[in-house]
Amino acid sequence: MAGQVLPAALAFGQSDPVLREKIRAATGRSKTERPVSAVVADLNPVLRGWGAYFRNGNSGRKFNAVDGYVHERLAILTSRKHGRAGRNWATRYTYEWITRLGVYRLTGNVRRATAHASR
């Protein structure tokens, strides 16, 4: 099927839980003593590597889901760090907040590659 775009399921496959586990480990409860900027500095190379490896194909929805997961995990970490109850991550920790932190965003880094070889 020449010219067919690869589905996102083929792009991520079984590696999605591995990425989530790496994010969870980087933003776990044991990291509340560290500054959030240091956690982001540890997380960015992982996100960049995964983004570079999976950017070809149809992985835009998965990238958006991973970005949302990173946003949620960092908001939970920051809430715990400052002793705040509840998540409130959608209102208190906005897109502007995560952008200021310098978190690498996977969304927008997809190249629509076809299933056949380039000529």
C-alpha angles and dihedrals in degrees: 000000000000117000095019117141116234115247120243091243090065091046097056105016112153095348094079094081090048091056091046090051091051090050091047091050092049093049100036128132092267090064096063091097092060123080113260089238089060091050090050090049089055093045099047097069090052092050093045092051094049091045092052093047097046102032093102114081133019102322100125095112092048091049090051090050092049091049090052091049092050090048091051095046093049091048091051090048092050092046091053091045092056096039096247119155119226128019104265084168096141094056106027099036103045133175088268090056094052091046091053089053089059097236112173108245119215094194111099095026098098122121113202100229123179124230094246128074120268117254 
